[in-house]
Amino acid sequence: MDKQEKGMMNVMEGSTEVVKGEAENFLVIALKTPVRFEGKNYDRIDLTRLQDITAADMIAVNRRMSRSGNVDITPELTLEYALNIANVVTGLPLEFFDQLPPYAAMAIKGRVTNFLYRQG
């Protein structure tokens, strides 16, 4: 491998790190105002564990929604689905997500939907 090829490899490796960092930052939602829940203040919602969900997790969320009476043709596009997935990946109770301001709830929906559909 000549000097130019080595330089290109370093640029590519550096680019991968930047892209990974950007993806992780995209999955952390900063809250404009901290949200207080069960005696604790939250200033961000970290969805980076989206990278660890499985099809079984997604099916469990679909079943939970069906039991509650929500039957959508494309459940993965709903706010309820996104908040349920956020519940799975953060471990925070659904009641936490129910009290979020609209901008935060819609940011979660956007991040979850984007994450699911940009795979591939």
N, C-alpha and C positions, 0 to 999 in steps of 0.2 A: 504494500500500500504506500503510495507516494504522499508527500507532504500535503498536497491539495486535498486528496481523499481524506486524510486524517482530519484536516480542518473542517471539511464538510460533515464528517461524523460528529465532531464536537458541536457544530452548529445544530445538527439534527437532535442530538442528545439534549442540548440546552433548550431547544424548542419544545421537546416532549415535556420537560420539567415545567416550562411556563404554561403549557396547555393543561397539564395536570393541576397546577396551582390555580389556574383560572376556573377549571371545572369545580374544584373544591370550594373556591370562593363563591361561585355561582350557587352552590348548595347551602350556603350559610346566609340566612336572612337577618340583617340588622333591623332591629325594631326602633322606630323613631322615638318612642316613649317606652321605657321598660314596663313589662306586664307583670303584675303581682299575682302569684298563684300559690295557694297553700303556704303563705308566709315567706315565699322566696321571690326575688325579682329576676326576671329574665330579660336580657337586653338583645338576645339573638336566638334564632331557631336554627339548629344545626341539622341539616338533612343529608350530611355526607354518608350516612349509613344506607342511603338509597342504593349505593353500589353493592350492598350485601343482600338486598331482598331477593326472594326466590319466587317462582311461579306459585308455590304453595302459599306464600304470604299474600299474594295478589288474589288467589282464589278464596282465602279466608276472609279477606276484606269484602269481596263480592258476595259471599254468603252472609256476612254480617249485615250488609246493606239490604240484601233480599229479605232477610228476617225482619228488618225494620220497615219493610214495605216499599223500599226504593228499588224499582225495576226499570233500569234505563237500558237503551240499546247500546250505548257506549258509556258505561259507568266510569271508565278511566278519564273521561273528560269532565266529570262533575266535581264541584267543590267538595261535596261529601266524601267522595272517593279519595281525593287528594288529602283531606284532613285525616281520614282513616289510615292512609299510608303513612302520613307524618306521625301519627300515633304509634304505628308499628316501628318506625325507624328511630324515633326519639325516645320512646318509652314513656312519654308524657301522656296523661289521661286525655280522653276526648274532651272532657270538660275544660281543659286548658285551651284547646283550639276553639271551642265554642265561644269563648269570651274575647277572642282576638279582634282587633279593629279590622275593618274591611280591607285596607291596603295590605295588611299582613296575611290575611286569609287568601287573598287573590295572588299574592306573591308565592305562597306555598303551592297553590293550584298551578301557577305558571311553571314553577320549578319542577314539580312532580310530573306534570304533563310533558314538559320539554324533555326531562330525563328519560321517560318511558319511550317517547317517540323518536328520540335521536339515537337510540341504540341500533347498531347494525351497520 
